[in-house]
Amino acid sequence: MKKRIISICLLLCLLAGTYLGAATAGKKDIPLFSGNKTLILWYTDGALTNYLESAAFDYQEETGEKVVPVLVSGLEYLEQIHKASMEGEGPDLYVMSNDTLEKAYLAGLLAEIQDEAQLVNERNYPAPALWAVSYHDKLMGYPFYYETSILLYNRTYIENLARDTIIAEANAAEGQAAMEAIEAAGSEEAAAEDVVAEAEEIQMTEEQIEQTMNRLVPQTIEEILSFAEDYDAPEQVEAVFKWDVSDIFYNYFVVGNYITVGGNTGDNPENIHIYNEDAMKCMAIYQKLNQFFSIEPDEVSYDSILKEFIEGKTVFTVATTDAIGKIEAAKAAGEFAYEYGVAMQPDVSDELKSKSLSVTNAVVINGYGEEKERAEAFAGYVVSKRADRLYDRTGKIPAKKGIAYANEKIAATMEEYENSIPIPKMMETSNFWVQLEIAFANIWTGADVNETLRTLSEQIMTQVSGKEYQEEVLPDPVFEEENQEAEE
């Protein structure tokens, strides 16, 4: 017994000596024994592993708090969390996407955050991030990173077109000046004294080229159609505009500004509006795109579309934020021989505006956890204090504002995110996206726009209300040009 006591005393002295030695070496004071339970963080995306493990290590160095990130399967994620929590082995906090927030809350797996550090506000996050983590006017998580759709364009092609445009406009201006001089002088011979006959090479500045490029990148779908009609494409270009018409995430911007499912926060069953005149107008224009860009839904995928863009076969495409990293990787491997640009999704027309869909992943607190305050402290640390490292470590773009990026194209996606609508979180409308995707597919191949949207609205409203719902039939939308033709 005496030997055991002596051994324990020696061990304690050794640990104390190690602690004092670290302090005298200039290291931050760390409690020898924190007395706190180790915090467990669950997540499903392996791309986050390096970032979360590094954050946990640094957090322990700074605070003495130990956090263990655990990568788990994304299949039946909330069910796993619930089961583990009932057995006393659930995570204290976890990463989840905002569309499953209501399900988690109703299962008791979410605790309202207290946000004592005042991190989750308009100063630090754009409105869609705050909407995404809100549920019935309560903040239920810390916005982590987002995904939305953007317009990608081949900058090399647009720059070449800009140079040609500047030359053409200069020649046209010179020709106009010559004609005016001839008219004023009365003859070509007299005008020659006022107009320089010798042709000079047209000089253009980088600023002039950039301004012309900005003018050439289409701001509306109608401008894309005009671009496609007039563009003298290089030989390798197979399509001016091509995107995955089979996936709602890349189509939603067309109608997103005029369809509401649950309001901005996506949790209000009283605020559902699908069938209306503006939505029908947007879908009618979408349907006309098939006449210009013959894309077979069954023959395309997001990966194949992005591959064609990288190969220089398309000028414009709709992509998600992950495309930037994939293009940069292809560029580093010598597989992308061009420059590219990121722009806002085009509006449908001058009158009809677009709005992209976004998904925000958040760090949330387990409602069954016993260390909610400590879990919140680490959640805030992960999404805020270390946000500037997130993209470089994971390829995920943080939802937090004000992050500086080496690649300005990454920052450009934030503008689209700020204009997006979060994917709704209501369980009653969980199948809405599948049904809307089917509606888009049917309209793309010629289905009646009015009937398709009306049927969709009646289906969703019946689900939400719990009783059969019928919409009042609206007249088919009439476009301004059709009114003009009728008047003529």
Salt bridges, closest charged atoms under 4 A:
ASP45 OD2 - LYS396 NZ 2.53
ASP58 OD2 - ARG386 NH1 2.55
ASP58 OD2 - ARG389 NH1 3.35
GLU65 OE1 - ARG374 NH2 2.57
GLU79 OE2 - LYS103 NZ 3.06
GLU87 OE2 - LYS83 NZ 2.90
ASP92 OD2 - LYS37 NZ 2.89
GLU159 OE2 - ARG163 NH2 3.09
GLU169 OE2 - ARG215 NH2 3.26
GLU210 OE1 - ARG155 NH2 2.70
ASP303 OD1 - LYS326 NZ 3.93
GLU308 OE1 - LYS242 NZ 3.11
GLU311 OE2 - LYS307 NZ 2.46
GLU311 OE1 - LYS313 NZ 3.12
ASP322 OD2 - LYS326 NZ 2.99
GLU339 OE1 - LYS331 NZ 3.02
ASP347 OD2 - LYS353 NZ 3.69
GLU371 OE1 - ARG374 NH1 3.11
